[in-house]
């Protein structure tokens, strides 16, 4: 099997070296970029499986790089931020990042995050009869689950496709998994911890801001009036639920 490729966009050469060596020990292929321009060029050239993006770059804001990558790809993006930069953290997630790590970065913890994210991506991209989500093959072929219909939304899990009033929506892989998880449990409240476990991976250790930021982006795409949501409902103190008409 070819090695999975990670793009590391980080201006600190010592951190780049330390992370590259640690991640290569985990059997990843690591492409380095010392600034935003090099990172964007390397992304177009290498088509990596995952991007690690520092938000503080010398030539351009990491947030802008995140938005540019997200505008052309649904590749997983993990942002790197200072622990006290709460504003940067939330802004990075709302710009399209899937996850975050704080400085100083612990390489083993980062590797665990990467494994969880790539594992979920790989599972999502397997044929359904290899995921355990479809019936075994019969003489007529594999069984495909019926689309999930929630209001104006039509969720075709087998095709990784979501339609709103017949119009396809552009969702990241994380947004899609989050929507499917909620839609598969209509009217059931799911806590932030449950969503972190089911969407980001069983060994993920995170906080609720990750869920909140992604649900904010998701509402902007699936709700007719995101400020007055009718589909994805916040249940104060408990979590979120998909409101089924």
C-alpha positions in Angstrom: 0.0 0.0 0.0 1.3 3.5 -0.8 2.1 5.7 2.1 -0.5 8.4 3.0 0.8 11.9 2.3 0.6 14.7 4.8 1.3 18.4 3.9 2.9 20.3 6.8 2.6 24.1 6.3 4.7 25.6 9.2 7.2 28.4 9.2 9.2 27.2 12.3 12.0 25.0 10.9 12.7 23.3 14.2 9.0 22.3 14.6 8.8 21.2 10.9 11.8 18.9 11.5 10.5 17.5 14.7 7.0 16.8 13.3 8.3 15.4 10.0 10.6 13.0 11.8 7.8 11.9 14.2 5.2 11.5 11.5 7.7 9.6 9.2 8.2 7.2 12.1 4.5 6.6 12.0 4.9 5.6 8.3 3.5 8.8 6.7 5.1 10.6 3.7 5.5 14.2 4.8 5.7 17.2 2.4 7.0 20.4 4.1 6.1 24.0 3.3 7.7 27.0 5.1 5.1 29.6 4.2 1.6 30.0 2.7 2.8 30.4 -0.9 4.8 27.2 -0.8 2.0 25.4 0.9 -0.6 26.3 -1.7 1.8 25.3 -4.5 2.6 22.0 -2.7 -1.1 21.3 -2.2 -1.8 21.6 -5.9 1.2 19.5 -6.9 1.0 16.7 -4.3 -2.8 16.3 -3.6 -2.1 15.2 0.0 -4.4 13.0 2.1 -4.3 15.5 5.0 -3.1 19.1 5.6 -1.5 20.3 8.9 -1.7 24.1 8.8 -0.1 26.7 11.1 -2.4 29.7 11.4 0.5 32.2 11.9 2.5 32.3 8.7 4.9 35.0 7.6 3.5 35.8 4.2 -0.2 35.3 4.6 -2.8 34.4 7.2 -3.3 30.7 7.7 -7.1 31.3 7.8 -6.9 32.5 4.2 -4.9 29.4 3.2 -7.5 27.2 4.9 -10.4 28.9 3.0 -8.5 28.5 -0.3 -7.8 24.8 0.2 -11.4 24.2 1.4 -12.8 26.0 -1.6 -11.2 23.4 -4.0 -11.0 20.3 -1.9 -12.7 18.4 1.0 -9.3 17.0 2.2 -9.1 16.9 6.0 -7.3 20.0 7.5 -5.9 20.1 11.0 -5.0 23.6 12.2 -2.1 24.3 14.6 -2.7 27.2 17.0 -1.4 28.7 20.2 -3.4 27.3 23.2 -4.6 30.8 24.2 -5.8 31.8 20.7 -9.5 30.9 21.2 -10.5 33.4 18.5 -8.1 31.8 16.0 -9.3 28.4 16.9 -12.9 29.1 16.3 -12.1 31.1 13.2 -10.0 28.3 11.8 -12.8 25.8 12.3 -15.3 28.1 10.7 -12.9 28.6 7.8 -13.2 24.9 7.1 -10.7 23.0 9.2 -11.7 19.6 10.6 -9.7 19.6 13.8 -7.0 21.4 15.7 -4.0 20.9 17.9 -2.4 23.4 20.2 1.2 24.4 20.7 3.4 23.0 21.9 2.4 20.1 19.8 2.8 16.6 21.2 3.8 14.4 18.3 2.1 11.2 19.6 -1.1 12.9 20.3 -1.0 14.5 16.9 -0.4 11.1 15.2 -3.4 9.7 17.1 -5.6 12.6 15.7 -4.3 11.9 12.2 -4.9 8.2 12.4 -8.5 8.7 13.7 -9.3 11.2 10.9 -7.8 9.2 8.1 -9.4 6.0 9.4 -12.8 7.7 9.3 -12.2 9.1 5.8 -11.1 5.6 4.5 -14.2 4.0 6.1 -16.4 6.5 4.4 -14.8 6.0 1.0 -15.1 2.1 1.1 -17.8 0.4 -0.9 -20.8 0.0 1.3 -20.6 -3.8 1.3 -17.2 -3.5 2.9 -18.5 -1.1 5.6 -21.0 -3.4 7.2 -23.7 -0.9 6.3 -25.2 -2.9 3.4 -26.6 -6.3 3.0 -24.4 -9.1 1.6 -24.4 -9.4 -2.2 -27.2 -11.4 -3.7 -27.7 -12.6 -7.3 -29.1 -9.1 -8.1 -26.1 -7.3 -6.6 -25.4 -5.3 -3.5 -28.2 -3.7 -1.5 -28.1 0.1 -1.3 -29.8 1.9 1.6 -32.7 4.3 0.7 -31.9 8.0 1.0 -32.7 9.8 4.2 -35.3 12.4 3.8 -35.5 15.2 6.4 -37.7 18.1 5.3 -36.1 19.5 2.1 -33.0 17.5 2.6 -32.2 14.3 0.8 -29.2 12.4 2.1 -27.8 9.8 -0.2 -25.2 8.1 2.0 -24.0 5.6 -0.7 -23.2 8.5 -3.0 -21.9 10.9 -0.3 -24.4 13.3 -1.7 -26.8 15.8 0.0 -29.5 17.6 -1.9 -31.6 20.5 -0.5 -34.7 21.1 -2.5 -33.1 19.1 -5.3 -29.9 21.2 -5.3 -26.6 19.5 -4.4 -24.7 20.9 -1.4 -21.0 21.2 -1.0 -20.1 19.6 2.3 -16.8 18.6 3.8 -16.3 15.0 4.8 -16.6 16.0 8.4 -19.8 18.0 7.8 -21.3 15.1 5.8 -20.5 12.5 8.6 -22.0 14.9 11.2 -25.2 15.4 9.2 -25.6 11.7 8.6 -25.1 10.9 12.3 -27.8 13.4 13.2 -30.1 12.3 10.4 -29.8 8.6 11.4 -31.1 9.4 14.8 -34.0 11.8 14.2 -35.5 13.6 17.2 -32.8 12.0 19.4 -30.5 14.3 21.4 -26.8 13.6 20.8 -24.4 15.1 23.2 -21.2 16.8 22.1 -19.2 13.9 23.5 -21.2 11.4 21.5 -20.7 13.4 18.3 -17.0 13.7 19.0 -16.7 10.0 19.5 -18.9 9.0 16.5 -17.8 11.6 13.9 -14.1 12.3 14.8 -13.1 8.9 16.0 -13.2 6.7 19.1 -9.8 7.7 20.4 -10.4 11.4 19.9 -9.9 13.7 22.9 -11.4 17.1 22.2 -13.8 19.7 23.3 -17.2 20.9 22.4 -16.0 23.9 20.4 -15.1 21.5 17.6 -18.7 20.3 17.3 -20.2 23.8 17.7 -18.1 25.3 15.0 -18.9 22.5 12.5 -22.6 22.7 13.3 -22.5 26.4 12.7 -21.1 25.8 9.2 -23.5 23.0 8.6 -26.5 25.1 9.5 -25.4 27.7 7.0 -25.6 25.1 4.3 -28.7 23.1 5.1 -31.0 25.5 6.8 -33.2 28.0 4.9 -32.7 30.5 7.8 -29.5 29.5 9.7 -30.2 32.0 12.5 -33.6 30.4 13.1 -32.8 26.7 12.5 -35.7 24.2 11.9 -33.7 21.1 11.2 -30.6 21.0 13.5 -31.8 22.0 16.9 -29.7 23.0 20.0 -31.0 21.4 23.2 -29.5 23.7 25.8 -27.2 21.8 28.2 -27.6 18.5 26.4 -26.5 18.7 22.8 -28.1 18.7 19.4 -30.8 16.8 17.5 -32.2 16.5 14.0 -35.8 17.7 14.1 -37.9 15.5 11.9 -41.0 17.1 10.5 
